[in-house]
Every structure is written in structure tokens, then in C-alpha cells.
Amino acid sequence: MAQTVCVRPDAADVTQLAAIAEDQSHPPKHIQRAHSVLLSDEYLDV
């Protein structure tokens, strides 16, 4: 059964997640998770 989860990071977390998502030196798993959380913050489907 599908579930909807919405993560609401604060402004400092969004800044950190955006930096992780843009920095290709991080492991791909971390980059993908950062993208997922940022999309969730904008109420977009992941």
C-alpha cells in the first residue's frame, strides 16, 4: 500500500540539502536522497 510522507526541513536544512544535491563529490545515494527531500519540501511527488 502506498503512503505519502512529507518532510518539512527548515531553511538551514534546505540550504545544506541543496549544496549536497549540487556537489557531485558526495555519494550518489546522498545526492538522490537530498533531491527527494527537496522535492518533498515543495509538495512534489518523488
N, C-alpha and C positions, 0 to 999 in steps of 0.2 A: 504494500500500500504506500503510495507516495505521500510525503509530508512536506510541508512548506516551513522553512526556517528563515527567519530574517535576523541578521546580525546588525546591530547598530553601534558601530565604533564611533568614538569621539573624534574631534578634529585632529588631535595629535596622532591617533592611530591611523587615520586616513592618510595623513602625510607620510607616515612610515610605510604603510602598505603600498602607496603609490611609488615610493622610492624602490621598494623591493620588486614591484611589478616591472619597473623600467630597467633595473640593473640586471644584466644578463650574467653576472658573475655568481648570482645565487643559484642554488639547485633548482631545476625545472619544477619540482614538486612545490617548492616555496612560492615560486612565481605564479603558478597556476592557482594556488590557494589564495594568494593575495588578490589576484584578479577576481576570483569567486566572491571573496568578501566585499570587494569594492562594488561588484555588480549587485550583490545582495543589499548593500547600503543604499543603492539607487532604486531598490524595489524591482530590479530586473531579474528575469528567470536565468538561472545558472545552468 
